[in-house]
Amino acid sequence: MKAKNKNPLYVVKGDEVHPADGVIDLLIKKLNLEPIVNILMNIFKMLFESVNSYAGFMIVKNLFDEFMKKVELFKRFAII
């Protein structure tokens, strides 16, 4: 059985209330970054779909790894 959150997170935008799954989700929704996240996801999806060789895969993988390092640095040094 899944444990229930004792203090669920919510984002209030005007008259609407949206639940958040975690702190990162809360920040994304609060700062209206959902369109940017969707664009980045679509770019990486397109890049990975266009890979047709091992060399191409390694180029896209290295690009993705660099992006994830930047995200990790943000998470590590963020105030939250």
URJO-V103065 format. One record per backbone hydrogen bond with DSSP energy under -1.0 kcal/mol. NH is the residue of the N-H (numbers start at 0). CO is the residue of the C=O. If there is no record, write none. Layout:
BEGIN
nh co
NH CO
NH CO
END
This chain:
BEGIN
nh co
10 17
12 15
15 12
17 10
19 8
25 21
26 22
27 23
28 24
29 25
30 26
32 27
36 32
37 33
38 34
39 35
40 36
41 37
42 38
43 39
44 40
45 41
46 42
47 43
48 44
49 45
56 52
57 53
58 54
59 55
60 56
61 57
62 58
63 59
64 60
65 61
66 62
67 63
68 64
69 65
70 66
71 67
72 68
73 69
74 70
75 71
76 72
END
